[in-house]
Amino acid sequence: MKPYGVNELRRMYLDFFESKEHLKMKSFSLVPHNDNSLLIINSGMAPLKPYFTGQEIPPRRRVTTCQKCVRTGDIENVGKTARHLTFFEMLGNFSFGDYFKHEAIRWSWEFLTEVVGMDPERLYPSIYCEDEEAFEIWTKEIGVPADKITRF
């Protein structure tokens, strides 16, 4: 697999989902708009909550973003481990009633194996512990061996 920089991976991801008819949206403000449940944006989907709840109509039924996020819930661990950060970006592809598991799984596999060039033999999907539909998609449609799928 070719090594990529973060800017190149971000562009590749957003371009890939734009090719799947997603509207590429800019990162929303870190200060939530009309959402009193959050002080700051802490996840990639947080600014899209009004679309998921039906409070607002999304600009398109498919959206992709690279959302700037801030987390402080585990701020005491920042600097102590390599995986605790306060500011980061989350890549996301979202459907507002347009597609669900089949497309999401197929496109994630396509992006990782065909676009990024990851070796399929080194990928181990995880699914929700009771999600038989996702298990069937991964094993029968994508062709991942059952023993490579972890249930959580």
C-alpha positions as CSV (number, residue, x, y, z in Angstrom):
1,M,0.0,0.0,0.0
2,K,1.2,3.5,-0.9
3,P,1.8,5.8,2.1
4,Y,-0.5,8.8,2.1
5,G,-0.4,12.1,4.0
6,V,-3.4,13.3,6.0
7,N,-4.3,15.9,3.4
8,E,-4.3,13.4,0.6
9,L,-6.4,10.9,2.6
10,R,-8.9,13.5,3.5
11,R,-9.2,14.6,-0.2
12,M,-9.5,11.0,-1.3
13,Y,-12.2,10.2,1.2
14,L,-14.3,13.3,0.4
15,D,-13.8,12.8,-3.4
16,F,-14.8,9.1,-3.2
17,F,-18.1,9.9,-1.5
18,E,-18.7,12.8,-3.8
19,S,-18.4,10.3,-6.6
20,K,-21.2,8.3,-4.8
21,E,-23.5,11.4,-5.1
22,H,-22.8,12.8,-1.7
23,L,-22.8,16.6,-1.2
24,K,-19.3,17.5,0.1
25,M,-19.9,20.0,2.9
26,K,-17.4,22.2,4.7
27,S,-16.7,21.7,8.4
28,F,-19.3,23.3,10.6
29,S,-18.3,25.7,13.4
30,L,-17.0,24.2,16.6
31,V,-19.8,26.2,18.3
32,P,-23.1,24.3,17.8
33,H,-25.8,26.1,15.9
34,N,-29.3,25.9,17.6
35,D,-28.2,22.9,19.9
36,N,-28.3,23.6,23.6
37,S,-27.2,20.0,24.3
38,L,-23.6,20.6,23.4
39,L,-21.1,23.3,24.4
40,I,-18.8,22.4,21.5
41,I,-18.9,20.0,18.6
42,N,-17.5,16.7,19.8
43,S,-18.2,14.4,16.9
44,G,-18.5,14.4,13.2
45,M,-22.3,13.9,13.1
46,A,-23.1,16.4,15.9
47,P,-23.7,19.3,13.5
48,L,-26.0,17.1,11.4
49,K,-28.4,16.3,14.3
50,P,-31.1,18.6,13.0
51,Y,-31.2,16.6,9.8
52,F,-31.4,13.2,11.6
53,T,-34.1,14.4,13.9
54,G,-36.2,16.1,11.2
55,Q,-35.9,19.6,12.7
56,E,-34.3,20.8,9.4
57,I,-34.3,19.5,5.8
58,P,-30.8,18.4,4.7
59,P,-29.4,20.1,1.6
60,R,-29.2,16.6,0.0
61,R,-30.0,13.0,1.1
62,R,-26.3,12.1,1.0
63,V,-23.6,14.2,2.7
64,T,-19.9,13.8,3.3
65,T,-17.9,15.9,5.7
66,C,-14.5,16.4,7.4
67,Q,-15.7,17.9,10.7
68,K,-13.5,19.6,13.2
69,C,-14.1,18.3,16.7
70,V,-13.1,19.1,20.3
71,R,-13.4,16.6,23.1
72,T,-12.7,17.3,26.8
73,G,-14.4,14.3,28.5
74,D,-11.0,12.6,28.9
75,I,-8.8,15.7,28.9
76,E,-6.8,14.4,31.8
77,N,-5.3,11.7,29.5
78,V,-4.2,14.1,26.8
79,G,-0.4,13.9,26.5
80,K,-0.2,10.7,28.5
81,T,-1.3,8.4,25.6
82,A,-1.0,8.6,21.8
83,R,-4.7,8.2,21.4
84,H,-6.1,11.0,23.5
85,L,-6.6,14.2,21.7
86,T,-8.7,17.3,22.2
87,F,-8.8,18.7,18.7
88,F,-9.2,16.4,15.6
89,E,-11.1,15.9,12.4
90,M,-13.7,13.2,11.7
91,L,-14.4,12.0,8.2
92,G,-18.0,10.9,7.7
93,N,-20.5,9.8,5.1
94,F,-24.1,10.3,6.0
95,S,-27.5,9.2,4.5
96,F,-30.7,10.9,5.4
97,G,-33.1,8.0,4.5
98,D,-31.4,7.3,1.2
99,Y,-29.2,4.2,1.9
100,F,-28.2,2.0,4.9
101,K,-26.0,-1.0,5.6
102,H,-25.6,-2.5,2.1
103,E,-24.2,0.6,0.6
104,A,-22.3,1.8,3.7
105,I,-20.5,-1.6,4.0
106,R,-19.8,-2.0,0.3
107,W,-18.5,1.6,-0.1
108,S,-16.3,1.3,3.0
109,W,-14.7,-1.8,1.6
110,E,-14.3,-0.3,-1.8
111,F,-12.7,2.9,-0.4
112,L,-10.2,1.0,1.8
113,T,-9.3,-1.8,-0.7
114,E,-9.6,-0.1,-4.1
115,V,-9.0,3.6,-3.5
116,V,-6.5,3.5,-0.6
117,G,-5.1,0.1,-1.6
118,M,-5.2,-1.7,1.7
119,D,-4.7,-5.5,1.6
120,P,-8.1,-7.1,2.1
121,E,-6.4,-10.0,4.0
122,R,-5.3,-7.5,6.7
123,L,-8.8,-6.1,7.3
124,Y,-11.0,-7.3,10.1
125,P,-14.5,-5.8,10.2
126,S,-16.4,-5.4,13.5
127,I,-20.2,-5.4,13.8
128,Y,-22.8,-5.0,16.6
129,C,-23.1,-8.3,18.5
130,E,-26.7,-9.0,17.4
131,D,-26.5,-7.6,13.8
132,E,-27.1,-10.6,11.6
133,E,-27.9,-8.4,8.6
134,A,-24.4,-6.8,8.7
135,F,-22.8,-10.2,9.2
136,E,-24.5,-11.6,6.1
137,I,-23.5,-8.6,4.0
138,W,-19.8,-8.9,5.1
139,T,-19.7,-12.6,4.6
140,K,-21.9,-13.2,1.5
141,E,-21.7,-9.9,-0.4
142,I,-18.2,-8.7,0.4
143,G,-16.7,-12.2,0.9
144,V,-15.0,-11.6,4.3
145,P,-14.5,-15.0,6.1
146,A,-16.8,-15.2,9.2
147,D,-13.8,-15.8,11.5
148,K,-12.4,-12.3,10.6
149,I,-15.5,-10.5,11.8
150,T,-15.7,-9.4,15.4
151,R,-19.0,-8.8,17.2
152,F,-19.2,-6.1,19.9
